[in-house]
Amino acid sequence: MTPGPLQRAGAPGATDPEPSRTSRWRRRLPWSPGRIVVAYGLLATLWVALSDRAMEALAGGRAGATLQTAKGIVFVAVTSAMLYALIGRHERGLRTRGAEIRATIESMADAVLVVDTHARIVEVNQAAAELLRVGSRTELLQPLAEWGQRFQLRYLDGSPVPLERFATIRALAGERVPAYDAIVRAADGRDVFLSVTASPVRVPGGRTELAVAVLRDVSAARRLDELRDEFLSTAAHEFKTPLAVIKAYAQLLQKRDPAEAEALVVIQRQVDRLNRLVQHLLDTTRLRLDGGRDGQLQRFDLGALADEVIQRMRASAPGHDITVSWVAAPVHADRDRIARVITSLVDNAIRFSPAGGPVSAQVDARDGEAIFSIEDHGLGIPAERQARIFERFYRAHAGTPHDYGGLGLGLDMSREIVARHRGRMWFESTPGTGSTFHFSVPLAEGAL
Amino acid sequence: MTARSVLVVEDDPDLLALLEMILQDAGHRVRTAPEGGAALARVAEEMPGTILLDMRMPGMNGWDFAREFRDRYGHACPIVVVTAAENARARAEEIGAEGWLSKPFEIEDVLATVARHLASAPSAG
């Protein structure tokens, strides 16, 4: 019988992590090879030093050759028996340990793949076979590249994960791989959403001999996310017909009875506001539901777009002095979506500088990137909340006297849009002084 | 010769009544249908000069109505999509409609759009 992969994985020197003092595996094997040799050396020295004298005493000073031979045989027999007992004990220990490691991997609810330095999968657990819907787990013991092709490992946007970006390959290179999301196509043709992590397995010398990947099936959570987004999208959509009716009747009444114009204008303004919120919700949820599908890419100038968006927004912020300066920055991008990012950032700058004052926007082109920046002199973001501002539904000023409303979707949506354009988004903020937000998108090819 | 009518296809009775009222106020002859099937029946009785078409409706929805209409009558009459979709223009292009109105709309926009399409409608016959 060929040794199973786990026996290989459990063989000494291959996976022995340095066990902590409290590890039960350590306690099971109290005799290290060094200790055994030292004990054996002590015993043998005692024997050599004392046995001849004992013999002399027994044989009255004239030890016969027969007695000497018998003494030698007894020595060999005793040491052989000791060695046999020790080796047997060690082996039992290793076998138990291998079985325990196997049972540990086996008991994990998440799929586990163990990959060696030749990028071959050398061990998997039953959960992996179930996740990938294969009949036998031995089917999965194959080169990682073939595995990736067979199960079409890809990012959420559908692009294949290149072999050098596989979690286990990165782990073998010594990297500790943070969880990332991916999709595989199981053997039954169904797509499974995964959260993938991997860590290197180091031998006592510090070398990395194996990597362990853990694949967690997050399809259910993902479906829930999609359901939520679909619900929000439908709900937002359904709001629009009543909004249309209210707004149109308000307009109609205003025309027929100009005396009530003041109240009717307020109704229309509030309908517009509600509509913007609903639109915002729709935008964000649609962006998610559309997944990685590309928007409509076209070539345009980021500076000109920023100028256009800001011109349009000036009217709604009479208390602010919004300036924009820009250089030519041609980009190849989804114009509508980039306009939404700018709108959202300008809207934040206005909302969070309630005292009014200057808001300056700038568009630059440098190092192959078009960069939009907007600086306000408003509230700034409290330091302890800065880390979370890109989270969906997170509102840094919620529950404070500076809660100026909003759905907590703008930055989350903006960052997602920018990321899809292979751009970056970042900010600086000092509480009480103001914030500056930036985003970049690559300059269009052929741009200077 | 009577002016060509505007056919409003909309499932929300309040919105339907409102569109009917503002179009009539502007001097148009208006006919209505609550969904696509009824709208096809109206078209069979008389070819309108412009169709205002809601997309999400019970019964025959806007997509199916547009397809059916094109199959039977080609571009005999312009279709204006009235939609809550975030990109009304894309929705219009999707079904080959001539125009679009986003919900919520401005009354002035409705009147201007209808007037423009009525003027450009191919003559009946």
Interface residues (C-beta under 8 A of the other chain):
Chain A: H237 K240 T241 L243 A244 V245 I246 K247 A248 Y249 Q251 L252 K255 V271 D272 N275 Q279 L282 D283 R286 D336
Chain B: D12 D14 L15 L18 M21 I22 R56 A84 A85 E86 N87 K103 P104 F105 E106 I107 V110
